[in-house]
Amino acid sequence: MAYTFTKLFACFSRRAKAHTGGDPGAVRLYSDRVLAAPVESLLDPSLYFHPSAPDMIDLNQSAPRFESPVSAGRLTADRLGPPPAWGLPELRDMVAARFGHKVENVLVTRGASGAFAAALDAFVNAGDRVVLFDPCSPLFNLGAASRRATVRHVAVGCDLAVFRRAVKGAKLVALSIPNNPTGSVIPNETLDEMVAIAARAGAVVYIDATLDVDRKLPSGKRVLAAGSASAAFGMSGLRVGWLAGPPGLVRPSALAQALAGPFVPSVCQRVVARVLGEPASPPTDGPASRRRWASERLNAAGLRVDGGGEGYFLWADVSALGLTGREFAEKLLAEHRVLVGPGDLFGPSGTDFVRVSLAADDGRVREGLARIAAFESGRRGTAEVASARVRVDAGAEERPPAFSRA
């Protein structure tokens, strides 16, 4: 309640209008952490400004920069010291151009997890309602819980009436496209309606498109779009992500990130910028093909899997095996050295499920599926050794896995 009057009178404040890019109404969404921050000091150019003109001399730097010949053995990207707080201009340009954002509204973050952390810190106080889909990424559940938010779960695929009731009084709605772990995709028209419902309820909609960065996302004054270089480009170790949206939402997110530690290493940003600058690869049916043959194999082993949807995850129901998802995951790891995700990490509905990732190389995926089949065969008490031969698609020749023990 300490900032009630600040929020009430923000619409009449020139300062609020200037800091929100002309949207002072967004101030009522801000967390106490953002409202308590010394904004002018954090925005002071002397704090984060890095001169780039050749005739400028920086005597305000906080750490050595190696621009002399003695630095020849160092990585070129690291010679100029820390990058700007919002990210390297070339990376922000690439993100803006490729995904249709305004470059001034793109914030580089420490991966997708850093983007979500910045949004939570910018908008969510203890006790605020956060709406999540069930099941959803553990990142969402753990992040909201760590901020002591009141989490309201709605089922994946719920109707709009249920969603409308859930977002009433909410501060933030978070979802991923496609859903992690089920792979389901909200139709564009339904997603547009959900964004409109959330906006009318006064909530920020956070959309993580890490698993499908090129998908066209809805836009609006209350929409934040996040992405990263992990899934689509196979560069999760670089920890480079981004957050984009209107100034009234991105600026407090940048402030929250600055308070937590803003810098993503320059060398990592340069690598991602170069990859984003390359022509987009033609679409393939690789993930779809893997989903089909992997779901067939898992169903044959006694699990229940829907092979539809998108992405590299399958949501497998193990209740028919007489085990909870956690029991299945623990026994499978102990007995066959295969790691899957216990479903209870993904939400209340995940007790009887496990998440099976298909993101490993082809041979290891095939061998992992063979071991799951052998695990269930052993539980049935049969002497049958599970075959690891998996059909890639309807017209492909079967071939044994690279690591098969059969």
C-alpha positions as CSV (number, residue, x, y, z in Angstrom):
1,M,0.0,0.0,0.0
2,A,3.1,2.3,0.3
3,Y,2.7,3.4,-3.4
4,T,-1.1,3.6,-3.7
5,F,-1.1,7.4,-4.3
6,T,1.8,7.1,-6.7
7,K,-0.3,4.7,-8.8
8,L,-3.5,6.7,-8.4
9,F,-2.0,10.0,-9.6
10,A,0.5,8.7,-12.1
11,C,-1.7,9.7,-15.0
12,F,-1.3,13.3,-14.0
13,S,2.5,13.1,-13.6
14,R,4.8,14.4,-16.4
15,R,7.6,12.3,-14.8
16,A,5.6,9.1,-15.1
17,K,4.6,9.9,-18.7
18,A,8.3,10.5,-19.6
19,H,9.5,7.3,-18.0
20,T,6.8,5.1,-19.4
21,G,7.1,6.3,-23.0
22,G,3.7,8.0,-22.9
23,D,1.8,5.3,-21.0
24,P,1.6,6.6,-17.4
25,G,-1.3,4.2,-16.8
26,A,1.2,1.4,-16.8
27,V,2.6,2.6,-13.4
28,R,-0.3,0.9,-11.5
29,L,1.2,-2.4,-12.7
30,Y,4.7,-1.8,-11.4
31,S,6.0,-3.6,-8.4
32,D,7.2,-1.9,-5.2
33,R,10.8,-2.8,-6.2
34,V,10.5,-0.7,-9.4
35,L,8.6,2.2,-7.7
36,A,11.2,2.3,-4.9
37,A,14.2,2.4,-7.3
38,P,16.1,5.6,-7.8
39,V,15.1,5.9,-11.5
40,E,17.0,9.0,-12.3
41,S,20.3,7.6,-10.9
42,L,19.8,4.3,-12.8
43,L,19.1,6.2,-16.0
44,D,22.1,8.5,-15.6
45,P,24.1,8.2,-18.8
46,S,27.4,8.2,-16.8
47,L,26.4,4.9,-15.2
48,Y,26.0,2.8,-18.3
49,F,27.2,4.9,-21.2
50,H,30.0,3.5,-23.2
51,P,31.6,5.8,-25.8
52,S,32.1,4.3,-29.2
53,A,33.4,7.2,-31.3
54,P,37.2,6.8,-32.0
55,D,38.1,10.3,-30.7
56,M,36.4,9.7,-27.3
57,I,38.3,8.7,-24.2
58,D,36.5,7.0,-21.4
59,L,38.0,7.7,-17.9
60,N,34.8,6.5,-16.2
61,Q,35.1,2.8,-16.9
62,S,34.7,0.3,-14.0
63,A,37.1,-2.4,-15.3
64,P,40.1,-2.7,-17.6
65,R,39.5,-2.8,-21.3
66,F,42.2,-4.4,-23.5
67,E,42.4,-2.3,-26.6
68,S,46.2,-2.3,-26.9
69,P,48.5,-4.8,-28.8
70,V,49.1,-6.7,-25.6
71,S,45.5,-7.9,-25.8
72,A,46.1,-9.8,-29.0
73,G,45.5,-13.2,-27.3
74,R,42.1,-12.2,-26.0
75,L,38.7,-12.7,-27.6
76,T,38.0,-9.7,-29.8
77,A,34.4,-9.4,-28.5
78,D,35.6,-9.0,-24.9
79,R,38.2,-6.3,-25.5
80,L,35.8,-3.4,-25.2
81,G,34.6,-4.2,-21.7
82,P,30.9,-4.7,-20.6
83,P,28.1,-4.1,-23.1
84,P,25.4,-1.5,-22.7
85,A,22.8,-2.5,-20.1
86,W,20.1,-3.0,-22.8
87,G,22.3,-5.2,-24.9
88,L,24.7,-4.8,-27.9
89,P,23.1,-2.6,-30.6
90,E,23.8,-5.1,-33.3
91,L,21.9,-7.9,-31.4
92,R,19.0,-5.6,-30.6
93,D,18.9,-4.6,-34.3
94,M,18.8,-8.3,-35.3
95,V,16.1,-9.2,-32.9
96,A,14.0,-6.2,-33.9
97,A,14.4,-6.9,-37.6
98,R,13.8,-10.6,-37.4
99,F,10.8,-10.7,-35.0
100,G,9.1,-7.4,-35.9
101,H,9.8,-5.3,-32.8
102,K,11.0,-1.7,-32.4
103,V,14.7,-1.8,-31.6
104,E,14.3,0.8,-28.8
105,N,11.9,-1.6,-27.1
106,V,14.2,-4.7,-27.2
107,L,16.0,-5.7,-24.0
108,V,18.7,-8.4,-24.0
109,T,18.3,-10.7,-21.0
110,R,20.2,-13.6,-19.4
111,G,18.3,-16.2,-21.4
112,A,14.6,-16.9,-21.2
113,S,14.8,-17.3,-17.4
114,G,16.3,-13.9,-17.1
115,A,13.5,-12.4,-19.2
116,F,10.9,-13.9,-16.9
117,A,12.8,-12.9,-13.8
118,A,12.9,-9.3,-15.0
119,A,9.2,-9.3,-15.7
120,L,8.3,-10.8,-12.3
121,D,10.5,-8.3,-10.5
122,A,9.0,-5.4,-12.5
123,F,5.4,-6.2,-11.9
124,V,4.7,-8.7,-9.1
125,N,4.6,-8.0,-5.4
126,A,4.1,-10.7,-2.7
127,G,0.4,-11.7,-2.7
128,D,-0.3,-10.5,-6.3
129,R,-2.1,-13.0,-8.5
130,V,-0.2,-14.7,-11.3
131,V,-2.1,-16.9,-13.7
132,L,-0.3,-19.9,-15.1
133,F,-1.5,-22.7,-17.3
134,D,-1.5,-26.3,-15.9
135,P,0.9,-27.9,-16.8
136,C,3.5,-25.3,-17.6
137,S,7.3,-24.8,-17.4
138,P,8.7,-25.2,-13.9
139,L,10.4,-21.9,-14.6
140,F,7.0,-20.2,-14.3
141,N,5.9,-22.1,-11.2
142,L,9.2,-21.6,-9.3
143,G,9.6,-18.0,-10.3
144,A,6.1,-17.0,-9.2
145,A,6.5,-19.0,-5.9
146,S,9.8,-17.3,-5.1
147,R,8.2,-13.9,-5.3
148,R,5.4,-15.2,-3.0
149,A,2.8,-14.6,-5.6
150,T,-0.7,-16.1,-5.4
151,V,-0.7,-18.6,-8.3
152,R,-3.9,-19.4,-10.1
153,H,-3.7,-22.4,-12.5
154,V,-6.0,-22.8,-15.4
155,A,-6.0,-26.0,-17.5
156,V,-4.3,-26.0,-20.9
157,G,-7.2,-25.8,-23.4
158,C,-9.6,-24.2,-20.9
159,D,-12.5,-22.2,-22.4
160,L,-12.5,-18.4,-22.4
161,A,-15.1,-18.2,-19.6
162,V,-12.7,-20.0,-17.2
163,F,-9.8,-17.9,-18.3
164,R,-11.8,-14.7,-17.8
165,R,-12.6,-15.6,-14.2
166,A,-9.0,-16.6,-13.5
167,V,-7.5,-13.3,-14.7
168,K,-9.9,-11.1,-12.7
169,G,-7.6,-9.1,-10.4
170,A,-4.5,-10.7,-11.8
171,K,-1.2,-8.9,-12.2
172,L,0.5,-11.2,-14.7
173,V,-0.5,-14.0,-17.1
174,A,2.4,-16.2,-18.3
175,L,2.3,-18.8,-21.1
176,S,4.6,-20.4,-23.6
177,I,4.2,-21.1,-27.4
178,P,4.0,-24.0,-27.8
179,N,3.1,-25.2,-24.3
180,N,5.9,-26.7,-22.3
181,P,5.5,-29.7,-21.6
182,T,2.5,-30.8,-23.7
183,G,3.4,-29.2,-27.1
184,S,-0.1,-27.9,-27.5
185,V,-0.6,-24.6,-29.3
186,I,-3.2,-22.0,-28.6
187,P,-4.9,-21.0,-31.9
188,N,-4.1,-17.5,-33.0
189,E,-7.7,-16.3,-32.7
190,T,-8.0,-17.7,-29.2
191,L,-4.7,-16.2,-28.1
192,D,-5.8,-12.8,-29.4
193,E,-9.0,-13.1,-27.4
194,M,-7.1,-14.1,-24.3
195,V,-4.8,-11.1,-24.6
196,A,-7.8,-8.8,-25.0
197,I,-9.5,-10.4,-21.9
198,A,-6.3,-10.0,-19.8
199,A,-5.8,-6.3,-20.9
200,R,-9.4,-5.5,-19.9
201,A,-8.6,-7.1,-16.5
202,G,-5.5,-5.0,-16.1
203,A,-3.0,-7.8,-16.4
204,V,0.3,-8.0,-18.2
205,V,0.5,-11.0,-20.6
206,Y,4.0,-12.6,-20.8
207,I,4.4,-14.8,-23.8
208,D,7.6,-17.0,-24.0
209,A,8.2,-18.0,-27.7
210,T,11.6,-19.6,-27.0
211,L,10.4,-22.9,-28.5
212,D,9.1,-21.2,-31.7
213,V,10.8,-17.8,-32.0
214,D,9.5,-17.0,-35.5
215,R,5.8,-17.4,-34.6
216,K,3.8,-14.2,-35.1
217,L,2.7,-13.1,-31.6
218,P,-0.1,-10.7,-30.6
219,S,0.9,-7.2,-29.7
220,G,-0.6,-4.6,-27.4
221,K,0.1,-2.2,-24.6
222,R,0.1,-5.0,-22.1
223,V,2.0,-7.7,-23.9
224,L,5.6,-8.7,-23.3
225,A,7.2,-11.1,-25.8
226,A,10.2,-13.2,-24.7
227,G,12.6,-15.3,-26.7
228,S,16.0,-16.8,-26.5
229,A,18.7,-18.5,-28.5
230,S,18.4,-21.9,-26.7
231,A,15.8,-24.0,-28.5
232,A,15.5,-22.6,-32.0
233,F,19.3,-22.1,-32.5
234,G,20.7,-24.7,-30.1
235,M,22.7,-22.2,-28.1
236,S,21.3,-22.6,-24.6
237,G,24.8,-22.4,-23.0
238,L,25.3,-18.8,-24.2
239,R,22.4,-17.6,-21.9
240,V,21.2,-15.0,-24.3
241,G,17.5,-14.0,-24.4
242,W,15.4,-11.0,-25.1
243,L,12.3,-9.2,-24.0
244,A,10.2,-6.9,-26.2
245,G,7.1,-4.9,-25.8
246,P,5.8,-1.3,-25.3
247,P,8.0,1.1,-23.4
248,G,5.7,1.2,-20.4
249,L,6.5,-2.5,-19.8
250,V,10.0,-2.9,-21.1
251,R,11.5,0.0,-19.3
252,P,10.6,-1.2,-15.8
253,S,11.8,-4.7,-16.8
254,A,15.1,-3.2,-17.8
255,L,15.3,-1.3,-14.5
256,A,14.5,-4.5,-12.5
257,Q,17.2,-6.4,-14.5
258,A,19.7,-3.6,-13.8
259,L,19.2,-3.9,-10.1
260,A,19.8,-7.7,-10.3
261,G,22.9,-7.5,-12.5
262,P,22.4,-6.4,-16.1
263,F,25.2,-7.7,-18.3
264,V,25.1,-10.6,-20.7
265,P,28.7,-11.2,-21.9
266,S,29.6,-9.4,-25.1
267,V,31.0,-12.5,-26.8
268,C,27.8,-14.4,-26.3
269,Q,25.7,-11.6,-27.7
270,R,27.9,-11.3,-30.7
271,V,27.6,-15.0,-31.5
272,V,23.8,-14.8,-31.3
273,A,23.7,-11.6,-33.4
274,R,25.6,-13.3,-36.1
275,V,23.3,-16.3,-36.1
276,L,20.2,-14.2,-36.2
277,G,21.7,-12.3,-39.1
278,E,21.9,-15.5,-41.2
279,P,19.0,-16.3,-43.5
280,A,16.2,-18.3,-41.8
281,S,16.5,-22.0,-42.4
282,P,13.6,-23.5,-44.5
283,P,11.0,-25.2,-42.3
284,T,11.5,-28.9,-41.7
285,D,9.3,-31.6,-40.3
286,G,12.1,-32.9,-38.0
287,P,10.4,-32.2,-34.6
288,A,7.0,-33.4,-36.0
289,S,8.5,-36.6,-37.3
290,R,10.2,-37.3,-34.0
291,R,7.0,-36.7,-32.1
292,R,5.2,-39.2,-34.3
293,W,7.6,-42.1,-34.0
294,A,8.5,-41.4,-30.4
295,S,4.8,-41.3,-29.3
296,E,4.2,-44.6,-31.2
297,R,7.1,-46.2,-29.3
298,L,6.0,-44.9,-25.9
299,N,2.4,-46.0,-26.5
300,A,3.7,-49.4,-27.4
301,A,5.6,-49.5,-24.1
302,G,2.4,-48.9,-22.1
303,L,2.5,-45.1,-21.7
304,R,-0.2,-42.9,-23.0
305,V,1.0,-40.1,-25.3
306,D,-0.6,-37.7,-27.7
307,G,1.8,-37.3,-30.6
308,G,0.1,-34.1,-31.8
309,G,1.3,-30.6,-31.1
310,E,4.7,-29.1,-31.7
311,G,8.2,-28.9,-30.2
312,Y,10.6,-31.4,-28.7
313,F,8.6,-32.5,-25.6
314,L,6.1,-35.3,-25.1
315,W,3.7,-35.4,-22.1
316,A,3.4,-39.1,-21.2
317,D,0.7,-40.5,-18.8
318,V,2.2,-43.3,-16.8
319,S,-0.8,-44.0,-14.5
320,A,-1.6,-47.3,-16.4
321,L,1.8,-48.6,-15.2
322,G,0.8,-48.3,-11.6
323,L,3.3,-45.5,-10.8
324,T,3.2,-41.8,-10.3
325,G,5.2,-39.7,-12.6
326,R,7.9,-39.1,-9.9
327,E,8.1,-42.8,-9.1
328,F,8.4,-43.7,-12.8
329,A,11.2,-41.1,-13.3
330,E,13.1,-42.2,-10.2
331,K,13.0,-45.9,-11.0
332,L,13.8,-45.3,-14.7
333,L,16.9,-43.3,-13.7
334,A,18.0,-45.8,-11.1
335,E,17.5,-48.9,-13.1
336,H,18.2,-47.8,-16.7
337,R,20.0,-44.5,-16.5
338,V,17.4,-42.5,-18.4
339,L,16.4,-39.1,-17.1
340,V,12.8,-37.8,-17.7
341,G,11.0,-34.9,-16.0
342,P,8.6,-35.8,-13.2
343,G,5.2,-34.3,-14.0
344,D,4.6,-32.8,-10.6
345,L,7.2,-30.1,-11.4
346,F,5.0,-28.8,-14.1
347,G,1.8,-28.2,-12.1
348,P,-0.9,-29.8,-10.1
349,S,-2.2,-31.9,-13.0
350,G,1.2,-33.6,-13.6
351,T,1.2,-36.2,-10.8
352,D,0.7,-39.1,-13.2
353,F,2.8,-37.7,-16.0
354,V,6.5,-37.4,-17.1
355,R,8.0,-35.1,-19.7
356,V,10.1,-36.9,-22.3
357,S,12.4,-34.6,-24.3
358,L,13.3,-35.4,-27.9
359,A,16.0,-32.8,-28.1
360,A,19.0,-35.1,-27.8
361,D,20.7,-36.5,-30.9
362,D,18.9,-39.2,-32.9
363,G,20.8,-42.1,-31.5
364,R,20.4,-41.2,-27.9
365,V,16.7,-40.6,-28.3
366,R,16.3,-44.0,-29.9
367,E,18.3,-45.7,-27.2
368,G,16.4,-43.8,-24.4
369,L,13.1,-45.0,-25.9
370,A,14.4,-48.6,-26.1
371,R,15.4,-48.4,-22.4
372,I,12.0,-47.2,-21.4
373,A,10.5,-50.1,-23.3
374,A,12.9,-52.5,-21.5
375,F,12.0,-50.9,-18.2
376,E,8.3,-51.6,-18.7
377,S,8.9,-55.0,-20.1
378,G,10.9,-55.9,-16.9
379,R,8.0,-54.6,-14.7
380,R,5.7,-57.0,-16.5
381,G,8.0,-59.8,-15.5
382,T,8.6,-61.0,-19.1
383,A,11.9,-62.1,-20.5
384,E,11.3,-60.0,-23.7
385,V,14.1,-57.6,-24.6
386,A,12.6,-54.4,-26.0
387,S,13.6,-53.8,-29.6
388,A,15.1,-50.4,-30.2
389,R,14.1,-50.3,-33.8
390,V,12.0,-47.1,-34.3
391,R,10.3,-46.1,-37.4
392,V,11.2,-42.5,-38.3
393,D,8.2,-42.0,-40.5
394,A,5.7,-43.9,-42.6
395,G,8.0,-44.1,-45.6
396,A,11.4,-44.4,-43.9
397,E,13.5,-47.5,-43.6
398,E,13.9,-48.8,-40.0
399,R,17.4,-48.6,-38.6
400,P,18.9,-49.6,-35.3
401,P,19.9,-47.0,-32.8
402,A,23.5,-45.9,-32.5
403,F,23.8,-47.1,-28.9
404,S,21.5,-50.1,-28.8
405,R,22.2,-52.8,-26.3
406,A,19.8,-55.2,-28.0
